[in-house]
Amino acid sequence: MTELVERGGADREEADANGRLPGKPLRVVAAILVALLLTPVAIGVAANGAVLTGRWWDSTDRWLAPIQSVLGAVLLLAVAALAVAVPAAAIAAGLVWGILPGVVQIVIPERTYRLISAVPGLPTDLDHALYSWLSGGVVLMVGVLLFGAGLTAGLLRRRLAG
């Protein structure tokens, strides 16, 4: 914990006359892009794993389902962990891939399946899995958790720096 405070002090010494850190905007944009790319992949992989759990009688699917679920969870953990370095990354991913689709599902639930199935290249099983997660509130919950992780990390950073 003291390393963060000490490192924060060293970073402030390196800041330019306007108080900006060198290279920080590039790091923030890169982290946000990584979070925005990883989150839908994580949700898709985990949702597909959930669909495969219904076919556990097949020995191939027996191990593929939990592996996909764990992989999706690990990818979401990576996005949440990005909040330590760049809180805006987890906040953006939570808003774009969780909260916004959840609000769309609440406001116009009759159109969300058509929106999902219109995404090119998605297999029908994945369409059903994503819709199931969206209509069941899982996507909204993931978005709120990512947003909360980013918000908490940002508030803690300010508290430690101030």
DSSP file (Angstrom, degrees, kcal/mol; ACC not computed):
  #  RESIDUE AA STRUCTURE BP1 BP2  ACC     N-H-->O    O-->H-N    N-H-->O    O-->H-N    TCO  KAPPA ALPHA  PHI   PSI    X-CA   Y-CA   Z-CA
    1    1 A M     >        0   0    0      0, 0.0     4,-1.4     0, 0.0     3,-0.2   0.000 360.0 360.0 360.0 -40.2    0.0    0.0    0.0
    2    2 A T  H  >  +     0   0    0      1,-0.2     4,-3.0     2,-0.2     5,-0.2   0.811 360.0  62.9 -69.2 -26.8    2.8    2.4    0.8
    3    3 A E  H  > S+     0   0    0      1,-0.2     4,-3.4     2,-0.2     5,-0.2   0.900 101.1  52.0 -62.1 -39.0    4.4    1.5   -2.6
    4    4 A L  H  > S+     0   0    0     -3,-0.2     4,-2.4     2,-0.2    -1,-0.2   0.919 112.3  44.4 -63.3 -43.0    1.3    3.0   -4.3
    5    5 A V  H  X S+     0   0    0     -4,-1.4     4,-1.8     2,-0.2    -2,-0.2   0.920 116.6  46.2 -67.7 -42.9    1.6    6.2   -2.3
    6    6 A E  H  X S+     0   0    0     -4,-3.0     4,-2.0     2,-0.2    -2,-0.2   0.918 114.3  47.6 -65.4 -42.7    5.4    6.4   -2.9
    7    7 A R  H  X S+     0   0    0     -4,-3.4     4,-2.6     1,-0.2    -1,-0.2   0.889 108.7  55.3 -65.2 -37.6    5.0    5.6   -6.6
    8    8 A G  H  X S+     0   0    0     -4,-2.4     4,-1.9    -5,-0.2    -1,-0.2   0.884 107.5  49.9 -61.3 -38.2    2.3    8.2   -6.9
    9    9 A G  H  X S+     0   0    0     -4,-1.8     4,-1.4     2,-0.2    -1,-0.2   0.891 110.5  49.3 -66.8 -39.3    4.6   10.8   -5.5
   10   10 A A  H  X S+     0   0    0     -4,-2.0     4,-1.2     1,-0.2    -2,-0.2   0.887 109.4  52.6 -66.4 -38.5    7.3    9.8   -7.9
   11   11 A D  H  X S+     0   0    0     -4,-2.6     4,-0.6     1,-0.2     3,-0.3   0.892 106.2  53.2 -63.5 -38.9    4.8   10.0  -10.8
   12   12 A R  H >< S+     0   0    0     -4,-1.9     3,-0.6     1,-0.2    -1,-0.2   0.838 104.4  55.9 -66.3 -31.0    3.9   13.5   -9.7
   13   13 A E  H 3< S+     0   0    0     -4,-1.4    -1,-0.2     1,-0.2    -2,-0.2   0.827 107.0  50.4 -68.0 -30.2    7.5   14.5   -9.8
   14   14 A E  H 3< S+     0   0    0     -4,-1.2    -1,-0.2    -3,-0.3    -2,-0.2   0.551  87.3 113.2 -83.3  -8.0    7.7   13.4  -13.5
   15   15 A A    <<  -     0   0    0     -3,-0.6     6,-0.2    -4,-0.6    -3,-0.0  -0.268  68.7-117.7 -66.6 150.6    4.6   15.3  -14.5
   16   16 A D    >   -     0   0    0      4,-2.5     3,-1.9     1,-0.1    -1,-0.1  -0.077  41.7 -81.2 -77.8-174.1    5.1   18.2  -16.8
   17   17 A A  T 3  S+     0   0    0      1,-0.3    -1,-0.1     2,-0.1    -2,-0.1   0.772 130.7  54.3 -63.1 -27.0    4.3   21.8  -16.0
   18   18 A N  T 3  S-     0   0    0      2,-0.1    -1,-0.3     1,-0.0     3,-0.1   0.444 118.7-109.6 -87.2   1.0    0.6   21.3  -16.7
   19   19 A G  S <  S+     0   0    0     -3,-1.9     2,-0.3     1,-0.3    -2,-0.1   0.564  74.4 135.6  84.8   8.3    0.4   18.4  -14.2
   20   20 A R        -     0   0    0     -6,-0.1    -4,-2.5     1,-0.0    -1,-0.3  -0.695  54.0-125.5 -92.6 143.9    0.0   15.7  -16.9
   21   21 A L    >   -     0   0    0     -2,-0.3     3,-1.3    -6,-0.2     2,-0.2  -0.656  31.5-106.3 -84.5 141.3    2.0   12.5  -16.9
   22   22 A P  T 3  S+     0   0    0      0, 0.0    -1,-0.1     0, 0.0    -8,-0.0  -0.486 100.6   3.2 -67.9 131.9    4.0   11.7  -20.0
   23   23 A G  T 3> S+     0   0    0     -2,-0.2     4,-1.8     1,-0.1     5,-0.1   0.415  93.4 120.4  78.1  -2.0    2.4    8.8  -22.0
   24   24 A K  H <>  +     0   0    0     -3,-1.3     4,-2.6     1,-0.2     5,-0.2   0.908  68.8  54.0 -65.8 -43.0   -0.6    8.6  -19.7
   25   25 A P  H  > S+     0   0    0      0, 0.0     4,-2.5     0, 0.0    -1,-0.2   0.902 109.3  49.6 -59.2 -38.4   -3.3    9.3  -22.4
   26   26 A L  H  > S+     0   0    0      2,-0.2     4,-2.5     1,-0.2    -2,-0.2   0.907 111.2  49.1 -64.7 -41.1   -1.9    6.6  -24.6
   27   27 A R  H  X S+     0   0    0     -4,-1.8     4,-2.4     2,-0.2    -1,-0.2   0.898 111.9  49.0 -64.6 -40.9   -2.0    4.1  -21.7
   28   28 A V  H  X S+     0   0    0     -4,-2.6     4,-2.4     2,-0.2    -2,-0.2   0.935 112.6  46.5 -65.7 -46.7   -5.6    5.1  -20.8
   29   29 A V  H  X S+     0   0    0     -4,-2.5     4,-2.4    -5,-0.2    -2,-0.2   0.914 113.4  49.6 -63.0 -42.8   -6.8    4.7  -24.4
   30   30 A A  H  X S+     0   0    0     -4,-2.5     4,-2.4     2,-0.2    -1,-0.2   0.917 111.9  48.0 -62.8 -43.7   -5.0    1.4  -24.8
   31   31 A A  H  X S+     0   0    0     -4,-2.4     4,-2.5     2,-0.2    -1,-0.2   0.895 111.6  49.9 -65.1 -40.3   -6.5    0.0  -21.6
   32   32 A I  H  X S+     0   0    0     -4,-2.4     4,-2.6     2,-0.2    -2,-0.2   0.920 111.6  48.6 -65.0 -42.8  -10.0    1.2  -22.5
   33   33 A L  H  X S+     0   0    0     -4,-2.4     4,-1.7     2,-0.2    -2,-0.2   0.912 111.3  49.7 -62.9 -42.4   -9.7   -0.5  -25.9
   34   34 A V  H  X S+     0   0    0     -4,-2.4     4,-3.0     2,-0.2     5,-0.2   0.931 113.0  47.0 -61.4 -45.2   -8.4   -3.7  -24.3
   35   35 A A  H  X S+     0   0    0     -4,-2.5     4,-2.1     1,-0.2    -2,-0.2   0.899 111.2  51.0 -63.9 -40.8  -11.3   -3.7  -21.9
   36   36 A L  H  < S+     0   0    0     -4,-2.6    -1,-0.2     1,-0.2    -2,-0.2   0.776 116.3  41.8 -69.7 -25.0  -13.8   -3.0  -24.6
   37   37 A L  H  X S+     0   0    0     -4,-1.7     4,-1.0    -5,-0.2    -2,-0.2   0.857 115.9  47.1 -86.0 -39.5  -12.5   -5.9  -26.7
   38   38 A L  H  X S+     0   0    0     -4,-3.0     4,-2.9    -5,-0.2     5,-0.2   0.870 102.3  63.7 -71.2 -37.0  -12.1   -8.4  -23.9
   39   39 A T  H  X S+     0   0    0     -4,-2.1     4,-2.6    -5,-0.2     5,-0.2   0.919 104.2  42.5 -61.4 -49.6  -15.5   -7.9  -22.3
   40   40 A P  H  > S+     0   0    0      0, 0.0     4,-2.6     0, 0.0    -1,-0.2   0.874 115.4  51.6 -66.8 -32.1  -17.7   -9.1  -25.1
   41   41 A V  H  X S+     0   0    0     -4,-1.0     4,-2.9     2,-0.2     5,-0.2   0.940 111.6  47.3 -64.0 -45.6  -15.3  -12.0  -25.8
   42   42 A A  H  X S+     0   0    0     -4,-2.9     4,-2.6     2,-0.2     5,-0.2   0.922 113.9  46.4 -61.7 -45.6  -15.5  -13.0  -22.1
   43   43 A I  H  X S+     0   0    0     -4,-2.6     4,-2.6    -5,-0.2     5,-0.2   0.919 114.5  48.2 -64.2 -43.0  -19.3  -12.7  -22.0
   44   44 A G  H  X S+     0   0    0     -4,-2.6     4,-2.4    -5,-0.2    -2,-0.2   0.919 113.2  46.4 -63.8 -44.7  -19.6  -14.7  -25.2
   45   45 A V  H  X S+     0   0    0     -4,-2.9     4,-2.2     2,-0.2    -2,-0.2   0.930 115.9  45.4 -64.6 -45.4  -17.3  -17.5  -24.1
   46   46 A A  H  X S+     0   0    0     -4,-2.6     4,-1.9    -5,-0.2    -2,-0.2   0.903 113.7  49.2 -66.1 -40.7  -18.9  -17.8  -20.7
   47   47 A A  H  X S+     0   0    0     -4,-2.6     4,-1.9    -5,-0.2    -1,-0.2   0.894 110.7  50.5 -65.9 -39.0  -22.4  -17.7  -22.1
   48   48 A N  H  X S+     0   0    0     -4,-2.4     4,-2.2     1,-0.2    -1,-0.2   0.900 108.4  52.7 -64.8 -39.7  -21.5  -20.4  -24.7
   49   49 A G  H  X S+     0   0    0     -4,-2.2     4,-1.0     1,-0.2    -1,-0.2   0.879 106.9  53.2 -60.7 -37.6  -20.1  -22.5  -21.8
   50   50 A A  H  < S+     0   0    0     -4,-1.9     4,-0.4     1,-0.2     3,-0.4   0.887 108.2  49.8 -65.4 -38.6  -23.4  -22.1  -20.0
   51   51 A V  H >< S+     0   0    0     -4,-1.9     3,-1.4     1,-0.2    -2,-0.2   0.897 107.1  55.3 -65.4 -39.9  -25.3  -23.3  -23.1
   52   52 A L  H >< S+     0   0    0     -4,-2.2     3,-2.2     1,-0.3    -1,-0.2   0.730  89.3  75.2 -68.5 -20.7  -23.0  -26.3  -23.4
   53   53 A T  G >< S+     0   0    0     -4,-1.0     3,-0.9    -3,-0.4    -1,-0.3   0.772  86.5  64.3 -63.0 -22.1  -23.7  -27.4  -19.8
   54   54 A G  G <  S+     0   0    0     -3,-1.4    -1,-0.3    -4,-0.4    -2,-0.2   0.565 101.1  51.8 -73.8  -8.1  -27.1  -28.6  -21.2
   55   55 A R  G X   +     0   0    0     -3,-2.2     3,-1.4     1,-0.1    -1,-0.2  -0.181  64.8 132.9-119.9  39.8  -25.2  -31.2  -23.3
   56   56 A W  T <   +     0   0    0     -3,-0.9     6,-0.1     1,-0.3    -1,-0.1   0.578  56.1  79.0 -71.4  -7.4  -23.0  -32.8  -20.6
   57   57 A W  T 3  S+     0   0    0     -3,-0.2     2,-0.5     4,-0.1    -1,-0.3   0.763  79.5  79.7 -70.9 -21.9  -23.9  -36.3  -21.8
   58   58 A D  S <> S-     0   0    0     -3,-1.4     4,-1.9     1,-0.1    -3,-0.1  -0.742  80.8-141.6 -85.4 127.9  -21.4  -35.9  -24.6
   59   59 A S  H  > S+     0   0    0     -2,-0.5     4,-0.8     1,-0.2     5,-0.1   0.810 100.0  53.9 -63.3 -29.2  -17.9  -36.5  -23.4
   60   60 A T  H >> S+     0   0    0      1,-0.2     4,-1.3     2,-0.2     3,-0.6   0.949 113.1  40.8 -67.8 -48.5  -16.5  -33.7  -25.6
   61   61 A D  H 3> S+     0   0    0     -6,-0.2     4,-2.0     1,-0.2    -2,-0.2   0.734  99.3  77.8 -71.7 -21.6  -19.0  -31.1  -24.2
   62   62 A R  H 3< S+     0   0    0     -4,-1.9    -1,-0.2     1,-0.2    -2,-0.2   0.880 110.1  24.3 -56.5 -40.1  -18.5  -32.4  -20.6
   63   63 A W  H <X S+     0   0    0     -4,-0.8     4,-1.5    -3,-0.6    -1,-0.2   0.681 114.8  65.6 -99.7 -20.7  -15.2  -30.6  -20.3
   64   64 A L  H  X S+     0   0    0     -4,-1.3     4,-2.5     2,-0.2     5,-0.2   0.893  97.1  56.3 -68.8 -38.9  -15.7  -27.9  -22.8
   65   65 A A  H  X S+     0   0    0     -4,-2.0     4,-2.3     1,-0.2     5,-0.2   0.957 110.8  40.1 -61.1 -54.4  -18.5  -26.2  -20.9
   66   66 A P  H  > S+     0   0    0      0, 0.0     4,-2.6     0, 0.0     5,-0.2   0.870 114.1  55.0 -66.1 -32.1  -16.7  -25.7  -17.6
   67   67 A I  H  X S+     0   0    0     -4,-1.5     4,-2.6     2,-0.2    -2,-0.2   0.928 110.5  45.7 -63.8 -43.4  -13.5  -24.7  -19.4
   68   68 A Q  H  X S+     0   0    0     -4,-2.5     4,-2.6     2,-0.2    -1,-0.2   0.897 112.2  51.1 -66.9 -39.2  -15.3  -22.0  -21.3
   69   69 A S  H  X S+     0   0    0     -4,-2.3     4,-2.1    -5,-0.2    -2,-0.2   0.926 113.3  44.7 -62.9 -43.8  -17.1  -20.8  -18.2
   70   70 A V  H  X S+     0   0    0     -4,-2.6     4,-2.6     2,-0.2    -2,-0.2   0.910 112.5  51.7 -67.1 -41.9  -13.8  -20.5  -16.4
   71   71 A L  H  X S+     0   0    0     -4,-2.6     4,-2.3    -5,-0.2    -2,-0.2   0.920 110.2  49.1 -61.0 -43.8  -12.1  -18.8  -19.3
   72   72 A G  H  X S+     0   0    0     -4,-2.6     4,-2.1     1,-0.2    -1,-0.2   0.903 111.7  49.3 -61.1 -41.4  -14.9  -16.3  -19.5
   73   73 A A  H  X S+     0   0    0     -4,-2.1     4,-2.2     2,-0.2    -2,-0.2   0.895 110.2  50.6 -65.3 -39.9  -14.6  -15.6  -15.8
   74   74 A V  H  X S+     0   0    0     -4,-2.6     4,-2.1     2,-0.2    -2,-0.2   0.900 109.9  50.3 -65.4 -40.6  -10.8  -15.2  -16.1
   75   75 A L  H  X S+     0   0    0     -4,-2.3     4,-1.8     2,-0.2    -1,-0.2   0.892 110.8  48.9 -64.9 -38.8  -11.2  -12.7  -18.9
   76   76 A L  H  X S+     0   0    0     -4,-2.1     4,-2.4     2,-0.2    -2,-0.2   0.868 109.0  53.7 -67.1 -35.2  -13.7  -10.7  -16.9
   77   77 A L  H  X S+     0   0    0     -4,-2.2     4,-2.6     2,-0.2    -2,-0.2   0.893 105.9  53.4 -63.1 -39.3  -11.3  -10.8  -14.0
   78   78 A A  H  X S+     0   0    0     -4,-2.1     4,-1.5     2,-0.2    -2,-0.2   0.900 108.9  48.9 -62.5 -40.2   -8.6   -9.3  -16.3
   79   79 A V  H  X S+     0   0    0     -4,-1.8     4,-0.6     2,-0.2    -2,-0.2   0.924 112.5  47.6 -65.5 -43.2  -10.9   -6.5  -17.3
   80   80 A A  H >< S+     0   0    0     -4,-2.4     3,-1.1     1,-0.2     4,-0.3   0.880 109.2  54.6 -64.2 -36.9  -11.7   -5.8  -13.6
   81   81 A A  H >X S+     0   0    0     -4,-2.6     3,-1.7     1,-0.3     4,-0.6   0.799  95.0  67.7 -68.1 -28.0   -8.0   -5.9  -12.8
   82   82 A L  H >X S+     0   0    0     -4,-1.5     4,-3.3     1,-0.3     3,-0.6   0.777  84.9  73.5 -59.1 -24.8   -7.4   -3.3  -15.4
   83   83 A A  H << S+     0   0    0     -3,-1.1    -1,-0.3    -4,-0.6    -2,-0.2   0.775  85.2  64.5 -62.6 -25.1   -9.3   -0.9  -13.1
   84   84 A V  H <4 S+     0   0    0     -3,-1.7    -1,-0.2    -4,-0.3    -2,-0.2   0.924 116.0  27.5 -63.4 -42.8   -6.2   -0.9  -10.8
   85   85 A A  H << S+     0   0    0     -3,-0.6    -2,-0.2    -4,-0.6    -1,-0.2   0.893 142.8  13.0 -84.8 -44.0   -4.2    0.8  -13.6
   86   86 A V    >X  -     0   0    0     -4,-3.3     3,-1.8     1,-0.1     4,-0.8  -0.818  61.1-171.2-138.2  92.9   -6.9    2.6  -15.5
   87   87 A P  H 3> S+     0   0    0      0, 0.0     4,-1.9     0, 0.0     3,-0.3   0.825  85.0  65.8 -55.5 -32.8  -10.3    2.8  -13.7
   88   88 A A  H 3> S+     0   0    0      1,-0.2     4,-2.7     2,-0.2     5,-0.2   0.761  91.9  64.2 -62.7 -24.3  -11.9    4.2  -16.8
   89   89 A A  H <> S+     0   0    0     -3,-1.8     4,-2.3    -7,-0.2    -1,-0.2   0.953 107.2  38.8 -65.4 -50.0  -11.3    0.9  -18.6
   90   90 A A  H  X S+     0   0    0     -4,-0.8     4,-2.5    -3,-0.3    -2,-0.2   0.872 116.0  53.5 -68.4 -36.3  -13.6   -1.1  -16.4
   91   91 A I  H  X S+     0   0    0     -4,-1.9     4,-2.3     2,-0.2    -2,-0.2   0.941 111.2  45.4 -62.9 -46.9  -16.1    1.7  -16.2
   92   92 A A  H  X S+     0   0    0     -4,-2.7     4,-3.0     2,-0.2     5,-0.3   0.921 114.0  48.4 -63.5 -44.5  -16.3    1.9  -20.0
   93   93 A A  H  X S+     0   0    0     -4,-2.3     4,-2.4    -5,-0.2     5,-0.3   0.905 112.0  49.8 -63.5 -40.9  -16.5   -1.8  -20.5
   94   94 A G  H  X>S+     0   0    0     -4,-2.5     5,-3.0    -5,-0.2     4,-0.9   0.896 115.0  43.7 -64.3 -40.2  -19.3   -2.1  -17.8
   95   95 A L  I  <>S+     0   0    0     -4,-2.3     5,-2.8     3,-0.2    -2,-0.2   0.953 120.2  39.1 -68.2 -50.2  -21.3    0.7  -19.4
   96   96 A V  I  <5S+     0   0    0     -4,-3.0    -2,-0.2     1,-0.2    -3,-0.2   0.907 128.1  28.4 -71.0 -43.5  -20.9   -0.4  -23.0
   97   97 A W  I  <5S+     0   0    0     -4,-2.4    -1,-0.2    -5,-0.3    -3,-0.2   0.413 134.8  17.5-104.5   1.6  -21.2   -4.2  -22.6
   98   98 A G  I  X5S+     0   0    0     -4,-0.9     4,-1.9    -5,-0.3    -3,-0.2   0.578 123.0  37.7-133.2 -59.6  -23.4   -4.5  -19.5
   99   99 A I  I  ><S+     0   0    0     -5,-3.0     4,-2.5     2,-0.2     5,-0.2   0.941 117.1  48.6 -70.5 -47.3  -25.4   -1.5  -18.4
  100  100 A L  H  ><S+     0   0    0     -5,-2.8     4,-2.4    -6,-0.3     5,-0.2   0.947 114.8  44.3 -60.4 -50.7  -26.3   -0.2  -21.8
  101  101 A P  H  > S+     0   0    0      0, 0.0     4,-2.4     0, 0.0    -1,-0.2   0.885 113.0  53.8 -61.5 -34.9  -27.5   -3.6  -23.2
  102  102 A G  H  X S+     0   0    0     -4,-1.9     4,-1.9     2,-0.2    -2,-0.2   0.907 109.3  46.9 -63.9 -41.0  -29.3   -4.2  -19.8
  103  103 A V  H  X S+     0   0    0     -4,-2.5     4,-2.7     2,-0.2     5,-0.2   0.902 110.9  52.1 -66.6 -40.8  -31.2   -0.9  -20.2
  104  104 A V  H  X S+     0   0    0     -4,-2.4     4,-3.0     1,-0.2    -2,-0.2   0.915 109.1  50.9 -60.6 -41.7  -32.1   -1.7  -23.8
  105  105 A Q  H  < S+     0   0    0     -4,-2.4    -1,-0.2     1,-0.2    -2,-0.2   0.883 112.8  45.8 -62.5 -38.9  -33.5   -5.1  -22.6
  106  106 A I  H  < S+     0   0    0     -4,-1.9    -2,-0.2     2,-0.2    -1,-0.2   0.904 119.4  39.7 -70.0 -41.3  -35.6   -3.3  -20.0
  107  107 A V  H  < S+     0   0    0     -4,-2.7    -2,-0.2     1,-0.2    -3,-0.2   0.931 135.3  13.1 -78.3 -47.4  -36.9   -0.6  -22.3
  108  108 A I    >X  +     0   0    0     -4,-3.0     3,-1.6    -5,-0.2     4,-0.7  -0.557  67.7 160.9-130.0  69.4  -37.5   -2.7  -25.5
  109  109 A P  H 3> S+     0   0    0      0, 0.0     4,-0.5     0, 0.0     3,-0.4   0.767  71.3  65.1 -63.6 -25.0  -37.3   -6.4  -24.6
  110  110 A E  H 34 S+     0   0    0      1,-0.2     4,-0.2     2,-0.1    -5,-0.1   0.662 106.0  43.2 -73.0 -13.4  -39.1   -7.4  -27.7
  111  111 A R  H <> S+     0   0    0     -3,-1.6     4,-2.0    -7,-0.2    -1,-0.2   0.565  88.5  85.3-106.6 -10.6  -36.3   -6.2  -30.0
  112  112 A T  H  X S+     0   0    0     -4,-0.7     4,-2.4    -3,-0.4     5,-0.2   0.878  87.8  52.3 -67.6 -36.7  -33.2   -7.4  -28.2
  113  113 A Y  H  X S+     0   0    0     -4,-0.5     4,-2.9     1,-0.2    -1,-0.2   0.916 110.1  50.0 -64.6 -39.2  -33.2  -10.9  -29.7
  114  114 A R  H  > S+     0   0    0     -4,-0.2     4,-1.0     1,-0.2    -1,-0.2   0.884 110.2  51.0 -64.1 -37.4  -33.4   -9.4  -33.2
  115  115 A L  H  < S+     0   0    0     -4,-2.0     4,-0.3     2,-0.2     3,-0.2   0.915 113.3  44.7 -65.0 -42.5  -30.5   -7.1  -32.3
  116  116 A I  H >< S+     0   0    0     -4,-2.4     3,-1.6     1,-0.2    -2,-0.2   0.932 112.5  50.3 -67.3 -45.7  -28.3  -10.0  -31.1
  117  117 A S  H 3< S+     0   0    0     -4,-2.9    -1,-0.2     1,-0.3    -2,-0.2   0.672 100.9  65.8 -70.1 -14.3  -29.2  -12.2  -34.0
  118  118 A A  T 3< S+     0   0    0     -4,-1.0    -1,-0.3    -3,-0.2    -2,-0.2   0.595  73.9 106.5 -80.8 -10.4  -28.3   -9.4  -36.4
  119  119 A V  S X  S-     0   0    0     -3,-1.6     3,-1.2    -4,-0.3     2,-0.1  -0.576  79.2-120.1 -70.4 122.0  -24.6   -9.6  -35.3
  120  120 A P  T 3  S+     0   0    0      0, 0.0    -1,-0.1     0, 0.0    -2,-0.1  -0.349  87.6  18.1 -68.2 140.8  -22.8  -11.2  -38.2
  121  121 A G  T 3  S+     0   0    0      1,-0.3    -3,-0.0    -2,-0.1    -2,-0.0   0.382  83.8 132.1  88.0  -3.6  -21.0  -14.4  -37.6
  122  122 A L    <   -     0   0    0     -3,-1.2    -1,-0.3    -6,-0.1     5,-0.0  -0.698  55.8-126.6 -83.6 128.4  -22.6  -15.5  -34.3
  123  123 A P     >  -     0   0    0      0, 0.0     4,-2.1     0, 0.0     3,-0.2  -0.331  23.0-112.9 -66.2 156.6  -23.8  -19.1  -34.3
  124  124 A T  H  > S+     0   0    0      1,-0.2     4,-2.3     2,-0.2     5,-0.2   0.876 116.5  55.8 -60.1 -39.9  -27.5  -19.7  -33.4
  125  125 A D  H  > S+     0   0    0      1,-0.2     4,-2.3     2,-0.2    -1,-0.2   0.902 108.6  47.6 -60.0 -40.5  -26.5  -21.4  -30.1
  126  126 A L  H  > S+     0   0    0      2,-0.2     4,-3.0     1,-0.2     5,-0.3   0.872 107.8  55.8 -70.1 -36.2  -24.5  -18.3  -29.0
  127  127 A D  H  X S+     0   0    0     -4,-2.1     4,-2.4     2,-0.2    -2,-0.2   0.942 111.0  44.9 -55.3 -48.5  -27.4  -16.0  -30.0
  128  128 A H  H  X S+     0   0    0     -4,-2.3     4,-2.4     2,-0.2    -2,-0.2   0.896 113.5  49.8 -64.8 -40.7  -29.7  -18.0  -27.7
  129  129 A A  H  X S+     0   0    0     -4,-2.3     4,-2.5     2,-0.2    -2,-0.2   0.934 112.4  46.3 -64.5 -46.5  -27.1  -18.0  -24.9
  130  130 A L  H  X S+     0   0    0     -4,-3.0     4,-2.6     1,-0.2    -2,-0.2   0.903 113.6  49.0 -64.3 -40.7  -26.5  -14.3  -25.1
  131  131 A Y  H  X S+     0   0    0     -4,-2.4     4,-3.3    -5,-0.3     5,-0.3   0.905 110.2  51.8 -64.8 -40.0  -30.2  -13.5  -25.2
  132  132 A S  H  X S+     0   0    0     -4,-2.4     4,-1.8     1,-0.2     6,-0.3   0.929 112.8  44.7 -61.5 -45.0  -30.7  -15.8  -22.2
  133  133 A W  H  <>S+     0   0    0     -4,-2.5     5,-1.6     2,-0.2     6,-1.2   0.888 116.0  47.7 -65.9 -38.9  -28.0  -14.0  -20.3
  134  134 A L  H ><5S+     0   0    0     -4,-2.6     3,-1.0     1,-0.2     6,-0.2   0.949 115.5  42.5 -68.3 -48.7  -29.3  -10.6  -21.4
  135  135 A S  H 3<5S+     0   0    0     -4,-3.3    -1,-0.2     1,-0.2    -2,-0.2   0.775 113.2  54.4 -71.2 -24.6  -33.0  -11.3  -20.5
  136  136 A G  T 3<5S-     0   0    0     -4,-1.8    -1,-0.2    -5,-0.3    -2,-0.2   0.519 115.3-113.8 -85.7  -5.0  -32.0  -13.0  -17.3
  137  137 A G  T <>5S+     0   0    0     -3,-1.0     4,-2.3    -4,-0.5    -3,-0.2   0.461  82.6 120.2  90.7   1.2  -30.1  -10.0  -16.1
  138  138 A V  H  ><S+     0   0    0     -5,-1.6     4,-2.5    -6,-0.3    -4,-0.2   0.916  76.2  49.1 -65.9 -42.7  -26.6  -11.6  -16.1
  139  139 A V  H  > S+     0   0    0     -6,-1.2     4,-2.4     1,-0.2    -1,-0.2   0.911 111.8  49.1 -64.3 -42.1  -25.2   -9.1  -18.6
  140  140 A L  H  > S+     0   0    0     -7,-0.3     4,-2.6    -6,-0.2    -1,-0.2   0.914 111.1  50.5 -62.1 -42.4  -26.6   -6.2  -16.6
  141  141 A M  H  X S+     0   0    0     -4,-2.3     4,-2.4     2,-0.2    -2,-0.2   0.908 109.7  49.6 -63.8 -42.3  -25.0   -7.7  -13.5
  142  142 A V  H  X S+     0   0    0     -4,-2.5     4,-2.5     1,-0.2     5,-0.2   0.920 112.1  49.5 -61.3 -43.5  -21.6   -8.1  -15.2
  143  143 A G  H  X S+     0   0    0     -4,-2.4     4,-2.6     1,-0.2    -2,-0.2   0.909 110.8  48.1 -62.8 -43.2  -21.8   -4.5  -16.3
  144  144 A V  H  X S+     0   0    0     -4,-2.6     4,-2.7     2,-0.2    -1,-0.2   0.902 112.3  49.9 -65.0 -40.2  -22.7   -3.1  -12.9
  145  145 A L  H  X S+     0   0    0     -4,-2.4     4,-2.3     2,-0.2    -2,-0.2   0.913 112.8  45.7 -66.2 -42.1  -19.9   -5.1  -11.3
  146  146 A L  H  X S+     0   0    0     -4,-2.5     4,-2.4     2,-0.2    -2,-0.2   0.926 114.1  48.9 -65.6 -43.3  -17.3   -3.9  -13.8
  147  147 A F  H  X S+     0   0    0     -4,-2.6     4,-2.7    -5,-0.2    -2,-0.2   0.927 112.5  48.9 -59.8 -44.8  -18.5   -0.3  -13.5
  148  148 A G  H  X S+     0   0    0     -4,-2.7     4,-2.7     2,-0.2    -1,-0.2   0.871 109.1  52.2 -63.9 -38.1  -18.4   -0.7   -9.7
  149  149 A A  H  X S+     0   0    0     -4,-2.3     4,-2.4     2,-0.2    -1,-0.2   0.923 112.9  45.0 -64.0 -43.3  -14.8   -2.1   -9.8
  150  150 A G  H  X S+     0   0    0     -4,-2.4     4,-2.4     2,-0.2    -2,-0.2   0.914 114.3  48.3 -66.0 -43.1  -13.7    0.8  -11.9
  151  151 A L  H  X S+     0   0    0     -4,-2.7     4,-2.5     2,-0.2    -2,-0.2   0.919 113.2  47.7 -64.0 -43.9  -15.5    3.4   -9.8
  152  152 A T  H  X S+     0   0    0     -4,-2.7     4,-2.6     2,-0.2     5,-0.2   0.922 112.0  49.5 -63.3 -44.7  -14.0    1.9   -6.6
  153  153 A A  H  X S+     0   0    0     -4,-2.4     4,-2.2    -5,-0.2    -1,-0.2   0.909 112.0  49.1 -61.8 -41.2  -10.5    1.7   -8.0
  154  154 A G  H  X S+     0   0    0     -4,-2.4     4,-2.0     2,-0.2    -2,-0.2   0.912 112.2  47.2 -64.7 -42.6  -10.8    5.4   -9.1
  155  155 A L  H  X S+     0   0    0     -4,-2.5     4,-2.2     1,-0.2    -2,-0.2   0.894 112.1  50.2 -66.9 -39.2  -12.1    6.5   -5.7
  156  156 A L  H  X S+     0   0    0     -4,-2.6     4,-2.6     2,-0.2     5,-0.2   0.890 108.5  53.1 -65.3 -38.8   -9.3    4.6   -3.9
  157  157 A R  H  X S+     0   0    0     -4,-2.2     4,-2.5    -5,-0.2     5,-0.2   0.925 110.3  47.1 -61.4 -44.1   -6.7    6.1   -6.2
  158  158 A R  H  X S+     0   0    0     -4,-2.0     4,-2.0     1,-0.2    -1,-0.2   0.899 112.5  49.9 -64.3 -40.0   -7.9    9.6   -5.4
  159  159 A R  H  < S+     0   0    0     -4,-2.2    -2,-0.2     1,-0.2    -1,-0.2   0.903 114.2  44.2 -66.3 -41.1   -8.0    8.8   -1.7
  160  160 A L  H  < S+     0   0    0     -4,-2.6    -2,-0.2     1,-0.2    -1,-0.2   0.854 117.1  45.8 -72.0 -34.2   -4.4    7.4   -1.7
  161  161 A A  H  <        0   0    0     -4,-2.5    -2,-0.2    -5,-0.2    -1,-0.2   0.782 360.0 360.0 -78.6 -26.3   -3.1   10.3   -3.9
  162  162 A G     <        0   0    0     -4,-2.0    -1,-0.2    -5,-0.2    -2,-0.2   0.465 360.0 360.0 -91.3 360.0   -4.8   13.0   -1.9
